[in-house]
Amino acid sequence: MLQAMNTGHAGSMSTGHSNGPRDMMSRLETMVMSAAEMPVQVIRNQIASALDIVIHLSRFRDRSRRVTDICEVVGMEEGEIVVRPLFQFEERGEEDGKVVGTLIRTEYKLQHTDKLRMAGIRLVEEDAVCL
């Protein structure tokens, strides 16, 4: 899948299992290393180049699954993949045995907007997406 994402195919999507978005980067490294002998730096560069957004779902104590993180993979810094949270789930308690909360925007803004622009989506000053 990682190779397909790096060959110019637009709109790839895949799933993986991890404890969070940053942990997913580690899991991807491990999977590639178990399949082929490549330097870690090459693997990290491929991952950072292939992925744009990571959406993490968690299972809560009420057995529901919710989106808990929406992160952007912004590239490489000092040999590490940089993952910045755009939205994070904030729990507000429980009602009738169900976890209550919402996704809250972080201080980070989407950096890589070129693919949105090529798709005809423009970002306005208020950070809303317009079609």
Sequence and secondary structure as in RCSB ss.txt:
>XXXX:A:sequence
MLQAMNTGHAGSMSTGHSNGPRDMMSRLETMVMSAAEMPVQVIRNQIASALDIVIHLSRFRDRSRRVTDICEVVG
MEEGEIVVRPLFQFEERGEEDGKVVGTLIRTEYKLQHTDKLRMAGIRLVEEDAVCL
>XXXX:A:secstr
 HHHHTTT TT       SSHHHHHHHHHHHHHHHS   HHHHHHHHHHH SEEEEEEE TTS EEEEEEEEEEE
EETTEEEEEEEEEEEEEEEETTEEEEEEEE S      HHHHHTT EE TTS EE 
